[in-house]
């Protein structure tokens, strides 16, 4: 939640918000929200060196980044969470 809070603070406290369209602000805040979703508290090197299940799933390539994106997309597949359903 820190990344989301930081982005929101930056947008509100600077003139940055004036340079974005609404869809850009939404995309920024959504990306910030899912940036570290379901983070295990380790870094990529730890995941790879410990041969964690995540490292095996993502073949030691951008393990945590791939995991965060996967969790976000799996959540969006749920009927009640898919805010893009009508798009």
C-alpha positions as CSV (number, residue, x, y, z in Angstrom):
1,X,0.0,0.0,0.0
2,X,3.0,2.3,0.4
3,X,3.5,2.6,-3.4
4,X,-0.2,3.5,-3.9
5,X,0.0,6.1,-1.0
6,X,3.2,7.5,-2.5
7,X,1.8,7.9,-6.0
8,X,-1.4,9.5,-4.7
9,X,0.6,11.9,-2.5
10,X,2.8,12.8,-5.4
11,X,-0.2,13.4,-7.7
12,X,-2.0,15.6,-5.1
13,X,1.0,17.6,-3.8
14,X,2.6,18.4,-7.2
15,X,1.2,19.6,-10.5
16,X,1.8,16.2,-12.0
17,X,-2.0,15.4,-12.0
18,X,-2.5,18.2,-14.5
19,X,-0.4,16.3,-17.1
20,X,-2.5,13.1,-17.0
21,X,-5.9,12.3,-18.4
22,X,-8.2,10.4,-16.1
23,X,-7.4,7.0,-17.7
24,X,-3.7,7.7,-17.0
25,X,-4.3,8.5,-13.4
26,X,-6.4,5.4,-13.0
27,X,-3.7,3.3,-14.7
28,X,-1.0,4.7,-12.4
29,X,-3.0,4.2,-9.2
30,X,-4.1,0.7,-10.3
31,X,-0.5,-0.3,-11.1
32,X,0.6,1.1,-7.8
33,X,-2.1,-0.9,-6.0
34,X,-1.0,-4.2,-7.5
35,X,2.7,-3.4,-7.5
36,X,3.6,-5.7,-4.6
37,X,0.3,-7.7,-4.2
38,X,0.9,-11.0,-2.4
39,X,4.5,-10.2,-1.8
40,X,6.2,-13.0,0.3
41,X,8.7,-10.6,1.9
42,X,11.8,-11.9,0.0
43,X,13.6,-10.6,-3.0
44,X,14.1,-12.3,-6.4
45,X,17.5,-13.6,-5.5
46,X,16.3,-15.3,-2.3
47,X,13.4,-16.9,-4.2
48,X,15.8,-18.2,-6.9
49,X,18.5,-19.3,-4.5
50,X,16.1,-21.1,-2.2
51,X,14.4,-22.8,-5.2
52,X,11.1,-21.6,-4.0
53,X,7.8,-22.7,-5.6
54,X,7.5,-19.2,-7.1
55,X,11.0,-19.4,-8.7
56,X,10.1,-22.7,-10.2
57,X,6.8,-21.5,-11.6
58,X,8.4,-18.4,-13.2
59,X,11.6,-20.2,-14.3
60,X,13.8,-17.8,-12.2
61,X,12.9,-14.9,-14.5
62,X,11.4,-11.8,-12.8
63,X,9.9,-14.1,-10.2
64,X,8.2,-11.6,-8.0
65,X,7.2,-9.2,-10.8
66,X,5.6,-12.1,-12.7
67,X,3.8,-13.3,-9.5
68,X,2.4,-9.8,-8.7
69,X,1.0,-9.5,-12.3
70,X,-0.4,-13.0,-12.2
71,X,-2.2,-12.4,-8.9
72,X,-3.7,-9.2,-10.2
73,X,-4.9,-10.9,-13.4
74,X,-6.4,-13.8,-11.4
75,X,-8.3,-11.4,-9.2
76,X,-9.7,-9.6,-12.3
77,X,-11.0,-12.9,-13.6
78,X,-13.4,-13.1,-10.6
79,X,-16.8,-11.9,-11.6
80,X,-17.3,-9.6,-8.7
81,X,-13.9,-8.0,-9.0
82,X,-13.6,-7.5,-12.7
83,X,-14.3,-3.7,-13.1
84,X,-13.4,-4.0,-16.8
85,X,-16.1,-6.5,-17.6
86,X,-18.2,-4.0,-19.6
87,X,-15.2,-2.7,-21.6
